[in-house]
Amino acid sequence: MKISYYPGCTLKTKAKNLDQAAIASLEALGVEVQEIDRWNCCGAVHSLTADDLIHQVGPVRNLVRAKEQGATRLVTLCSMCYNTLARANRIMKDDAVKRDTINRFMDEEIDYAGEVEVVHYLSFLQETIGWDALRAKVKVPLTALQIAPYYGCTLHRPAEVGIEPFGSFALMTGMLEALGATVKPFNAADKCCGSYQVLGAPTGANSAAAAILNLAAGAGIEALATSCPLCEYNLGKQQPQMLAAGKIEKNIPTYYFTQLLAVALGLDTEICHFELNDKISVELLQSKKCLAAA
C-alpha cells in the first residue's frame, strides 16, 4: 500500500520528532509513504479567512501536487496543516465561484476541483490499519502509562472538517489503548493551548497552557499526547518557565502521538528524537520499561 503524504514546514525542523516517528511507523505497518513533490507551506493562520482567496493559493497548490502524483488521498499529520488543507479543499469542492477564481489565478497549474481527500494520520490509521491490527503489531506495550489525548483547537474545529464530532476523542483514544496505555478522561482536551498568542502576549498564553497542565495534574494524568507542534511548544517546551513562575504544580510529560506509536512498535528510538522533548518525557517512559535507560 502506498500513500501520498504532506509533512509541512515545522515537521522538517523543530518537530522532526513528530514527522520521522510517523513515517517509520507507517513503514513498519506495511505502508509506503510518498512525500508529495515541491510542497510549500500550508498557509497556517493566513488561510483562516475563507473570503481572502489569495491565502487559499498555498494550501490548494499542495493539493494540486497530490493530484499530479495521482493521489486520491493526501495524509497529513500536523493539526494545523490538516485543518488548513481540509478547509481549502472544501472551498475547491463546494464553491464554484471561488474555485474558478483560484484556478484562474494559478494559471500555470492544472485545474483543481477537490479531487483529493485530505486525511489526518489518525483517521488513516483507524480506517486503513484498524486498532485490532495495530494491537497485534505492538512489541513494547505502553503498560501502566496513564495518558490523555490533547486535541487542542484544530482537530475538531470547524465541525465540517473535524476528524471526529466535537467532544469526541475516540481516534487518539483508540490508538493509545491499542498501544497498551491507560487513557484517562480529560475535560480540557479541546481547550486552546494559547496558540500564537505566545509570541505577542506570552504571559496570557502561558496562563492558558498552565490551566490545562494543572487540570491534567489534578486528574492524575501522567502525560499528554498531541498532534500539533504549537500545542507541544506551549504545553511542553514552556513548562520550565511556567514551573519557575509558580504557574503549574508539576511537570507533565508531553509526547507526539507518533513517538508513542513508534516506541510501542519497537522501532529504533533514534527516529523519535526524544532529545527535542523535555527529559522528563524520556524518564517517564524509562520508568514504565518502555525505553532502555540511557
C-alpha positions in Angstrom: 0.0 0.0 0.0 1.3 3.5 -0.9 0.0 6.8 0.4 0.8 10.4 -0.5 2.0 12.4 2.4 2.2 16.2 3.2 4.7 16.9 6.1 4.5 20.7 6.4 7.3 23.1 7.4 7.7 22.6 11.1 7.9 18.8 10.8 11.1 19.2 8.9 12.8 21.3 11.6 11.6 21.8 15.1 9.0 18.9 15.0 11.0 16.2 13.3 10.2 14.1 16.3 6.6 14.2 15.1 7.4 13.5 11.4 10.1 10.8 11.4 8.4 8.7 14.0 5.2 8.9 11.9 6.9 7.8 8.7 8.8 4.9 10.3 5.7 3.7 12.0 3.7 3.5 8.8 6.5 1.7 7.0 6.6 -0.8 9.9 2.8 -1.3 9.4 3.4 -2.1 5.7 2.5 1.4 4.2 4.8 3.0 1.7 5.0 6.8 2.3 5.4 9.0 -0.8 6.0 12.6 0.2 4.5 14.9 -2.5 6.9 16.8 -4.7 7.6 20.6 -4.4 5.2 21.1 -1.4 5.0 24.5 0.2 3.8 25.9 3.5 0.2 25.1 4.1 -0.5 28.8 4.9 -1.3 28.1 8.5 -3.2 31.0 10.1 -3.1 33.1 6.9 -5.9 31.0 5.4 -8.3 31.2 8.3 -10.4 33.8 6.5 -12.2 31.9 3.7 -13.0 35.0 1.6 -9.4 36.1 1.5 -8.8 33.9 -1.6 -5.1 34.8 -2.1 -4.3 32.9 1.1 -6.0 29.8 -0.2 -3.5 29.5 -3.0 -0.8 28.0 -0.7 -2.9 25.0 0.5 -4.5 24.5 -2.9 -1.1 24.2 -4.5 -0.3 21.3 -2.2 -3.5 19.6 -3.3 -2.6 20.2 -6.9 0.8 18.5 -6.2 -1.1 15.5 -4.8 -3.4 15.3 -7.8 -0.4 15.5 -10.1 1.1 12.5 -8.2 -2.1 10.6 -9.0 -3.2 10.5 -5.4 -6.9 10.2 -4.3 -5.9 10.7 -0.6 -3.4 13.0 1.0 -2.4 12.1 4.5 -1.1 14.8 6.8 -0.1 14.9 10.4 0.2 18.4 11.9 -3.2 19.6 13.3 -2.9 23.0 11.7 -1.7 21.6 8.3 -4.6 19.2 8.3 -7.1 21.9 9.2 -5.8 24.3 6.6 -5.7 21.8 3.7 -9.1 20.3 4.6 -10.8 23.8 4.7 -9.2 24.8 1.4 -10.3 21.5 -0.1 -13.9 22.2 0.8 -13.8 25.6 -0.9 -12.5 24.0 -4.1 -15.1 21.2 -3.9 -18.2 23.3 -2.9 -17.8 26.8 -4.1 -17.7 27.1 -7.9 -17.1 30.8 -8.0 -14.1 30.7 -5.6 -12.8 27.6 -7.3 -12.9 29.3 -10.7 -11.1 32.4 -9.3 -8.3 30.4 -7.6 -7.8 28.1 -10.7 -7.6 31.1 -13.0 -5.2 32.9 -10.7 -2.9 29.8 -10.7 -2.8 29.8 -14.5 0.4 27.7 -14.7 -1.1 24.9 -12.6 -3.6 22.2 -13.6 -7.2 22.9 -12.6 -8.2 21.5 -9.2 -11.8 20.8 -8.1 -11.4 18.9 -4.8 -10.4 15.5 -6.3 -8.1 14.6 -3.5 -9.4 13.7 0.0 -7.4 15.2 2.9 -7.0 12.7 5.7 -5.4 13.1 9.1 -2.9 10.4 10.1 -5.1 9.2 13.0 -8.1 8.7 10.7 -5.9 6.8 8.2 -4.7 4.5 11.0 -8.2 3.7 12.1 -9.8 3.3 8.7 -6.9 1.6 6.8 -5.0 -0.3 9.5 -7.5 -0.7 12.3 -7.0 -0.9 16.0 -7.0 -4.7 16.3 -4.3 -5.0 13.6 -2.3 -2.3 15.3 -2.6 -4.0 18.6 -1.2 -7.2 17.0 1.9 -5.3 15.9 2.8 -3.9 19.3 6.1 -5.2 20.6 6.6 -2.8 23.6 3.1 -2.3 25.2 2.8 1.1 27.0 1.5 -0.7 30.1 0.5 1.4 33.1 1.2 4.7 31.2 -1.7 6.9 32.3 -2.1 9.4 29.4 -4.7 11.7 27.9 -5.2 12.8 24.3 -4.9 16.5 23.8 -6.6 17.7 20.6 -6.5 21.4 21.0 -8.4 23.7 18.7 -7.9 22.5 15.1 -8.7 18.7 15.1 -12.4 19.4 15.9 -13.0 22.9 14.5 -14.7 23.8 12.3 -17.1 20.9 12.5 -17.2 20.3 8.8 -13.5 19.3 8.7 -13.1 17.9 12.2 -11.6 14.4 12.4 -14.5 13.4 14.6 -17.5 15.0 16.3 -16.8 17.8 18.7 -16.2 16.5 22.2 -15.2 13.0 21.0 -11.6 11.8 21.3 -12.2 8.3 20.1 -9.5 8.3 17.4 -6.5 9.1 19.6 -8.0 7.1 22.5 -8.4 4.1 20.3 -4.8 4.3 19.1 -3.4 4.8 22.6 -5.4 1.9 24.0 -4.2 -0.3 21.2 -0.7 0.5 22.2 -1.5 -0.7 25.8 -1.7 2.6 27.5 -4.4 3.6 30.0 -6.4 6.6 28.7 -7.6 8.9 31.4 -10.6 11.2 31.0 -9.6 14.9 30.5 -12.1 17.7 30.4 -9.5 20.2 28.8 -8.6 18.0 25.8 -10.1 20.5 23.4 -9.2 23.8 25.1 -6.9 26.2 23.4 -3.2 26.0 24.4 -2.7 29.7 23.9 -1.9 29.3 20.2 0.2 32.1 18.6 -0.5 34.5 21.5 2.7 33.2 23.0 4.5 35.4 20.5 2.8 38.7 21.4 1.5 38.0 24.9 3.5 35.2 26.4 2.0 35.8 29.9 -1.5 35.2 28.7 -0.6 32.3 26.6 1.3 30.6 29.4 -1.8 31.1 31.6 -3.9 29.1 29.1 -1.4 26.4 28.9 -0.8 26.4 32.7 -4.6 25.9 33.3 -4.6 22.8 31.0 -1.5 21.3 32.7 -2.9 21.9 36.2 -6.2 20.2 35.2 -4.2 17.3 33.9 -2.2 17.0 37.1 -5.4 17.2 39.2 -6.9 14.4 37.2 -4.0 12.1 37.9 -2.8 12.2 34.3 0.9 11.3 33.8 1.3 12.6 30.3 -0.4 14.3 27.4 -0.3 13.2 23.7 -0.8 15.7 20.9 -0.6 16.1 17.1 0.3 19.8 17.0 3.8 21.4 17.1 2.3 24.7 18.5 0.5 22.8 21.3 3.7 20.9 22.1 5.6 24.2 22.3 3.1 25.8 24.6 2.3 22.8 26.8 5.7 21.1 26.6 8.6 23.4 25.9 7.2 26.3 28.0 6.9 24.1 31.2 10.2 25.2 32.7 9.2 28.8 32.6 5.7 28.1 34.0 7.2 26.0 36.8 9.7 28.7 37.7 6.9 31.3 37.8 4.8 29.1 40.0 2.0 28.7 37.4 2.0 25.0 37.3 2.1 22.5 40.2 4.3 19.9 38.5 5.8 18.8 35.2 3.5 16.8 32.9 5.4 15.0 30.1 4.2 15.7 26.6 4.6 13.5 23.5 3.6 13.5 19.9 1.3 10.5 19.5 3.6 9.2 16.7 6.5 8.9 19.2 4.4 6.7 21.4 3.4 4.7 18.3 7.0 4.2 17.2 8.0 3.1 20.7 5.2 0.6 21.0 6.1 -0.9 17.6 9.6 -1.5 18.9 11.3 0.9 16.5 14.7 2.4 17.0 14.1 5.3 19.4 16.5 7.5 17.5 13.8 8.2 15.0 11.7 9.6 17.8 14.2 12.4 18.5 13.4 12.4 22.2 16.2 15.0 22.6 13.6 17.5 21.4 11.3 16.6 24.3 11.7 17.6 27.9 13.9 15.0 29.7 11.0 14.1 32.0 9.3 12.6 29.0 12.1 10.1 28.5 12.3 9.4 32.2 8.6 8.5 32.4 8.9 6.0 29.5 12.0 4.5 31.1 10.2 4.1 34.4 7.4 2.2 32.6 10.0 -0.1 31.0 9.2 1.3 27.5 12.7 2.7 26.9 16.1 1.4 27.9 17.8 3.7 30.4 20.5 6.0 28.8 
